[in-house]
């Protein structure tokens, strides 16, 4: 018997966003939907502005319950974060199933009926971060999930889901746009790619994560500083493997086979050098006065910063985040260390622990470094990379994302045409070991076509 945590133990951060595109045509997917609809919704849920239960109420209910189901199957303690603003469910290109603006009202009704648990969203005024409300299945719904369970692989994103998105940089909300040749071609490439992924088994440590999405989409960034909504961003998101740490990706398998990850070496500095018609021939991050991982972080922070005043605090914040991340990874590696395991696995885990500990100490030491010290390091990096120094602190990161995403789309299109699934992680790709050399050749050629300079490809 699996037990849900008590409401007060539910964490806002241990949740996944409500996916309004969740759907299934499997017959069993209607079993618990029909039961909940008959017992709790039909004739009982009547929104204030209507005289009866909405005509498509079962449709909206199905989307909500199916997503709760796949999340519950994945992790009993995981919640679903939901927007309680009716405007979040407006009819537009991103609402493939045309889910109702009455969804928040339906959620409140199901909460009052004891079908789902609910914890209201709140704002942390210390960090100025807001958290959406979270929901989870209660005992009566869990009982239905356990006795009438459709195969999780039958619950997928609806085929009409929008694969090309534009997000407003300031509000972080999706905005509408007019289609053009770029959006049409991108959508078609991603449609074929997602069809291939749908027929591909992707597992971590031998386990295929239940309810985890393989569907990939492309997201551009709209900013008031540029007229073209497709000039910025454009990266590929969506695949669950993108959330896995790089030190654990070698545990991935594709169709049961071991994988390798190839990435572009120093891609963003290389793209900046290409803008001044020069080829990068040195390590842009290597300084004698500082650990390379720290100087790399500072350099990349400068590429993404809008001005110098915002760099230093952002660097310290990221250093603090990295120190916690590597400390946590060290503990996770220690927990899975088994003295009876294969010696090669033990050596691998011990090596990871040593690497995590070193990185933790490096970033921990930079949490409190002064602005003056960081400015001196930044000046050294500018001197090392004098031809592109004027690009630093000039909001170039999001512009370079458009270029690296164009390269990514070329790689995806080529590999999909060969019937070889790849897993994109922005400037790196994971593929079955048997296809390593094919991927390397495709990555080198795709980058050369766009950058017009050779881009080195390394094994990560």
ABEGO torsion letter per residue (X at the ends): XBBBBBAAABBAABBBBBBAABBBABAAAAAAAAAAAAAAABGABBBAABABBBAAAAAAAAAAAAAAAAAAAABAABBBBBBABAAAABBBAABAAGBBAAAAAAAAAAAAAGABBBBBBBBBAAAGBBBBBBBBBBAAAAAAAAABBBBAAABBBBAABBABBBBBAAAGBBBBBBBBAAAAAAAAAAAAAAAAAAABBBBBGGBBBBGBBABBBBBBBBBAABABAAABEGBBBGBAAAABBAAAAAABBBGGBBBBBBBBBGAAAAAAAAAAGBBBABBAABBAABBAAAAAAAAAAAAABABAAAAAAAAAAAAAAAAAAAAAAAAAAAAABBAABBAAAAAAAAAAAAAAAAAAAAAAAAAABBAAAAAAAAAAAAAABAAAAAABGAGAAAAAAAAAAAAAAAAAAAAAAAGBBBBBBGABBBBBAAAAAAAAAAAAAAAAAAAGBBBBBBBX
